[in-house]
Amino acid sequence: MSGKIPITVKGAELLRAELHRLKTKDRPEIITAIAEARAQGDISENAEYDAAKERQGFIEGRIIEIESKLSSAQIINPAQLDGDGRVVFGATVDLEDQESGDKVTYQIVGDDEADLKESKISISSPIARALIGKFAGDMAEVKAPGGVREYEVVDVRYI
């Protein structure tokens, strides 16, 4: 493994937007807040100063974290994938729960992008690991907290 962390184009765009906001809006605002708190005199018992310094530490830490993630990211455009119908990173997969008959759709994304409300599941999740390499028509067994669930892969799309 090359040490590259997979991320979709959309996921990378969201990280870049957050980084831009942190550097151009949040960082200057917190520097101003610290200067204003300092101007109030004694900073040893100044709650605004302490809160601003804590927030500054968070912002600087998050900037470093995002820059690190982007520098080690392997950006993947799902629409340009050629998975030959296999479930791969970035694929959108339609599934049918064999017990309940419920149909669900998931996109397999990077850890930072996972959001169940948006039907995006992490590549490292048990369900994604069970799906990788499968084709439409294949069955996938997922070890869930409530026991083993069986899904049929109905369709695999690269969108």
Summary of the structure (lengths in Angstrom):
residues: 159
radius of gyration: 21.7
end to end distance: 25.3
largest distance: 70.4
contacts: 452
relative contact order: 0.16
helix: 43%
strand: 28%
